[in-house]
Structures are given as structure tokens and as C-alpha cells.
């Protein structure tokens, strides 16, 4: 498929393709929890506060570190049991646009997602009655909750609402790719522009990695060697759900290695190499996964466009936690 002007596509065809990847202009917040800077600030404090864990030594940021694309650079994050978890921590980036959370999609919203790691024995091992008591005993937190949740104060629901509100504000910044989509032809190198054509054509990446966040938010078995049944735990009768995991977004990949649901791939080169194999043949494997033969220069161009999705790194200011 010819997809970019240098290969003969018209400007109108290229503009139409670019439009499919144009960034949204506003963050979606649920009606039940509209955005306010005060609520997001409270949620950020809680996101970084180890008081939400059983031993008060882990926070949400322990597995979702801003320096690493809101992930951590290990195959399995270290939880309360001091052993690696079975899956890599997914990024929080752009979670406001993700309809189901976790690799297997078991959480329908960010509020439910936030509760999972906090209370999981192997992760933060927190108990909400203890967490609520700690926060009520902290005057600054008690005052924040009283103001933002009048008549309710510190409750499990309020804690999760605040964290989810903050997480919805974690949005990847403008990358060279975005400036190119917006019309700055010099913003993205020619190699990355050729890679964009491959991404949407021969390489078939856009079959799953669609839209501005580069994910269809669906579940696919890529043919990876794994005993993890993935989405099949929740859709046991769906033939393609076994070993299927949610398509991850591709923003800020430069900071997010290793890749894969269990961190199987050390870098972009190794995961592209895997995709070329087409994966293990089995009944549940996605029909979109097919062997692919890329020339060395095509592989380099494809990796160039993936790297162009990374925004210039910005500092995330750590919140001042109450005493």
C-alpha cells in the first residue's frame, strides 16, 4: 500500500492519514468526577504517598515512575513480597482515553484500576480501613478531603476518585510526530516519514496500533511463548482471548523499555525482530500476526517513526507530602 507522498500518494491522501493520528484537544473526565486542579493535586499527593501501602514503603509511583514513561525499567515490578511480579507495569500515560485497564482489561475504569494494586497482597498490600485511618490522622489530608468531599471526608471512594483524577492528567507531550501531523514537515526526519508509510502499510502495525495513542484498546494473542492466559481469564469462551493482552499505546517508547506484557523484549529492535517472525502458530493467535520480511533499511525506518512518538522529556515535580 502506498501511503506517503514520497512514494506517490497525493497530499490529500497523506493529510487524511495524518488526521487519523491527530491529538485530541481536551482530556475526557467522567461526569461523576469532573476535573478540578485541587482534586488532581490531592490525587497526585496520594499517587506518590507510600502511606497507601501496607508497610508504608511503596506508592503508585513505585511501579509507575515518571522518569520511565510512568512504568519501571524492569520486566516485573517489585511488589510487597519483594519479588518480581508476573507482568510488567503498564504505563499510566494517556490512561484517560483507555476504556479498560490492566493487560487483561479487568478494570472498567481508572477508579477500579487504582484500587487493584493498592489492595493486592503481592503489590502494595494496603488495607483501606488502615489507609483511611492514616489519612484522617494527617491534618492536611483531613482538611483537603473535607473541602473536596464535603460531608464525606476521607473515604475509599474519595481516595480512588482523587487518584484517578490525577492519572487522567498524565498525558504525553507533543512529540516530533505530532508537529509533523500538524504541518511542520521538518519536524520529523525523512527516515521516520518512510517508517510511517511502513507502519500503515507493509509492516501492518496500524492494524492494532491506531489513533493518536496508537492503540485499538483491544486484546490480541501475538504468538508469544507464555503460560499466561491473559484475557481468557475473563472471556473463557472467546477463541481468540487465550494468551491475548491489551494493545499498549506507543507514546514515549524511548523511556519505557523493556517491552511486552512480561517485559520480554529489551528494546525496540528486539520486539520488531519478534514481529517479523509472526509469532507461534496456535488457534488463538491473532490473524493480524503474520511473518514479515523487512529489509535492514526498512527496519531502521520503522524504528525511527516509533522513536518520533517520544516527546521531549519534561520534569514531573514531586508533590510535598503532608506530615
Beta strands, then each sheet from edge to edge (+ up, - down):
strand 1: 219-220
strand 2: 245-246
sheet 1: 1+ 2-
end
